[in-house]
Amino acid sequence: MLRRPVCDLLGCEIPLVLAGMGGVARSELVGAVTGAGGFGFLGMVREPVALIREEVRKVRACTERKFGVNLIPAATAPDLLNAQIDACIELRVPVVCLFWALSADVVRRLREAGVVVVCQVGSVQEAREAETAGAQVLIVQGREAGGHVRGLEPLLVLLPEVLAAARVPVLAAGGLSEGADVANIMTLGAQGAVLGTAMIATHESFAHGVHKQRIVEAGADGTTLTDAFHINWPPHARVRVLRNSVTLGEHGDPFDGRRTVIGEEAGRPIYLFSTDSPLRSMTGDFEAMAFYAGKGVGRIDAVIGARERVQRIAADAVAALRDRGPLPASF
């Protein structure tokens, strides 16, 4: 009941897609999601080419299925971005997802190399621009999403608007953590769901255990939108995070220009107000870092295996769809 045409394009069995969360979505998590029949993006924003090569190698060592790499042109230095794109093309990465400000040149380069291009958008206008540039799949992100939030509208408002305008397959993202959520967006016409927060709280995610536990403990009203976590990204970029001392204003003005080190990762300083979230490889004051989470966080009550979570969401989505009749026709 879940299989849609986008599955053929992405090479997966079920249209449940692991969001390309920077730092968190590494090879172990991508491998587990693809092993469950879904599709996974490696979160490689601003990562060195050496890490992209290593993570791609690790994914291919555990699965023959297609996978993707998520890049953020607007948050990446031009020289590094060019090197990342060159590496993805050289490594024959099957799919690349782009987010934030559209780069038509990047889309063109990837398409000419035979890479399937996915663009995440936050408005109908962005959807039209991405499709015109050559995007083959759109991800519609509602304001309920965790992490960087591009759009202003709730998902169930924005999704029908984009579906009415799009001529390519559309996936939905934002606050989706259960099978019933997947059934809802597929009933509207989306071909699948992109999962972020639900996949952070898995054994295979590269998030630090502190982040995972905070997600499990959070209530439905535990998130907030803020631009306080801004270092490393373009200005005025809102993120949805769990409330902490930063969102409560206990560290002063985030935009006063100071750089206070609160952690470390392999010799790299982690700054207060940066967009870095706590990872397994980090040490420092985790409480003051960005605990990314979407509005579906209140329905996540345990850290479990990624394969189990994908399979459970898929089974619950099928059960929810059984009594709803045929899904809308789609591309």
N, C-alpha and C positions, 0 to 999 in steps of 0.2 A: 504493500500500500504506500510505502514511502518513496520508492524509487521514481525519480523524475529525470527528464532529459539532461539536466545539469550533471547527473551522476556519470553519464557517458563522457561528457566533456572533461570532468575532473578525474575520471577513472576510479570512482568509489562505488560501493554497493548501496549506501544509504546517505541521504543529503544532510548529514550532521558534520559540521565543519569546525575544526579547532581554530579559534582566532589566533592570528600571528602576534601574540603578546610578547613585546620586547623583553628579553631576559628569561621569561617564564616558559615560553613554548620552545623547548629544545628537542633534540632528537629522541630522547626517551619517551617524551609525551607524544610527539608526532607518530612514533612507531606504534605506540599503544592504541592511539585513535585509529590509525589506518588498519591495524590488526583487527579492530572491532568492526571494520567495514566503512568507517567514516573517512574524512579527508583532513589532513593536517597541514598547517602553515608553520614553518620555523620563523620565530620572531627575531629578525636580524637587523633591526633599526640601529644604525651607527656602529654595527659590529665590524671588526676587522675582517678582511678577506680570508685570513687564515682560519678564523673561527667558522666562517661560512663553509669553507672547504671541508673542515673537520666534521661539522654537523651534517652536511650533506652525505659525507662518507658513512657516518654512523647510521643515518636513516636507511641508506641503501643496503647496509649490512644486515638490517633486520626486516626489510620488506621489499618486494618487487613492485609494489603499487606506486601510483603517482603521489606526489606531495608538492608542496609549494614553499616559497620564501616570501616573507612580508618585508617590504622596504618602505621607508618614509622619506621621499625626496626633500620635503620642506624642512626636515629636522636633521639632515645629513650634509656635511661639507661636500661641495661639488666634486672634489678629487676623489674622496672616499666613495661617493655615490657612483661615479663612473667606474671605479674599480669593482664595486659590488655588482653592478650590472654586467660588466665584462665577465666576472666570475660566474654569475648565474648562467650566462650564455655559454661560456666554455664548458661548464659542468652539465649542460643540458638539463637544467632544472625545468621540470615540466610546466609549472605554473608560478607566476609572480603576482602578488597582491600589492597594490599601491594605495596610499591613504593620505589624507590631508589635502594640500593644494595639488591640483592636477598638473602633471607634467606630460604634455602631449608628446614631447620628444622622447621621453622615456618609454611611453606606451609604444611609439613607433619602433624604436630600437628593439624592444622585446618581441613585438609582433613579427618584425622582419626576420628575427632569428628563430621563429617558430614556437615561441613561448606563449602559452595561454595567459592572457592578462585579465586580472580581476581588479576592480576599483571599488573601494568603499566610499559611500557618499552620504551626505547629510541633508540633501534637498533635491527637489525635482530638477532645478537648474544644474546642479552638479552631476546628476544622473545623465541629463542630456549631453553635457559637455564630455563626460567620460565615454559615453557611447559613441559620440561623434569622433572622439580621438582614437577609438578602436577597441575599447574595453569589450571583452566577450562575456563577462559576468559582472553584475553589480551586487554589492552588499549594501543594503539600506540600513543605516544605523540610526535608531531612535535615541532620544535623549536619556533613556533609561540605562544605556550602556555604561559599563565600567571603563576606566581608563580615559583616554582622550576622546572627547565627545564633540563631533563636528556639527551636528544638527541641533535645531531648537524644538522640533516637534516630537510628541510621543510616537513610538513606533507604529501603533495601530492607526494613527492619523497619516503619517508620512508614507507608510507602505502602500496603501491603495493609490495614493497620488503618483508614486513612482511606477507602480505596476501599469497604470493607465497610460504612461508615457513611454515605457521601455519596450524595446524590441528584442532584448536579450534576456537570458535567465536572470532572475532576481532572487537573492538570498536575503534573509532578515537577521538583524542583530540588535540586541538591547534588552536586557532583563530576562532573557530566555534561559531557564534552568531546569525545566521539567517537560515531560512528554506532552502535557496539556498545552504548554506554551507553543511547542512545535506544531501541534495540531491546529492551534488558532491561526498561526501565520500561514500555514499551508492551505487552510480553508479559504483564506483571503486571496491566495494565488501565488504566494512565495514558493519557490521550489525547494527550499531547505532553510536550515537554521545555522547560525554561527554562534558557537558557545565559547564564552570566555571565563567568567567567574566560576561556573560549575567545574571547569577544567583546571583552574588554579588549585582547588581543593581536592587534588588527587595525589596519590603517592608518586607518580611519575613527573609531575610538574617541577620545574626548577625553582619555584618560589620557596623562600625560607619557611620553615615550619611555623614561625610566628605569624606569618601572613595567612597561611592555611588555617591556623587555629582562630585567628580573628574573624575570618569568613564564617567558620562554623558557629561561632558565638554571636555573630551579628544578627540583629533583628531586621524586620522588613523596612524600618525607617532609619537604618544605620548608616546610610550613605548621604553624601552631599556633593554638590557641584562647586568647584573652586578653581581659581587660577593661581593659587598660592604656590603650587608645584610647577615651576616654569623654567628652571634652568635646564638647558639642552633643547628647548623647543621654541618655535616661533612665539611671539608675544600674543597675549589674550587667548591662549589655548586652554579651554576649561577641561578639567578632569573630574571624573566621579570616583570618589574614594570613600573609605570608611572614616568616620570622624576620629580625629586624634588631636594632640596638642597643637599641631600646626593649624588645622582648620578652626580650632577654638581661639586662635590668635595669641597663643602663649609665647611665641618666639619673635614677636614684633613684626615690623613691616617686611614682607617678602621681597619688596622691590627697592630696598634702600641701597642696593649695589654691593653689599658685603658678601663674602664667600666664607662660610663657616663649615669646616670639615666635621662630619658626624659619623663617617664610616670609611671603609676601605675595601677594595676588591682587587686582588692581585697587583697591588701597588697603585691602583687608581683611586684618587680621593672621591668620596661620596659627599656631596654638599647638601646642607640644609636648603630646603626649597627646590631641590633638583627633582627631575621626573623619575629618578631611579626608585624602584620598589625593592623590598628586601629579597635577596636571592640566597640560595644555598652557599654560594661562593663569597658572600659578604660577611663582614663583621661591623659592629658599630651600634649606634643608637637607633634601633629599628623602629621604636615607637614614633619617632619624628620623621620617618620616611613615608612614602606614598603607598597606602594599602588600597590598591585598586580593587573596586568591586562594583557590580551593577545592581540595579534595584531588585533583581531576583535573588539576592543574597539570603534573604530570610527563609528561603525554601531549601537551603543547603545545610544539612545537619550533621554531616560526617565527612571525613577524609577517606576516600575509598580508591580503588584502582580505576584508572581511566577507562580501561576496557569495560569494566562493570558499569561505570557511569554511562558510557555511550550506549551500551546494550539496554540498560534500564530505561533511559530516555526514549530510545527507539521503540521498545516494547510498549511503553506507556502511551507514546504518540499513536501507535497503531490501534491500541485499545480505545483511545479517545476518538479516533477517526471512524471507527466501525459503524457508528450510528449516525454519521453526518452525511452519508451519501457520497457520490463521486466528487473528487477534487476538481477545481476549475481547470479548463484546458490551458496549457502553457507551451512555451517554445520547446 
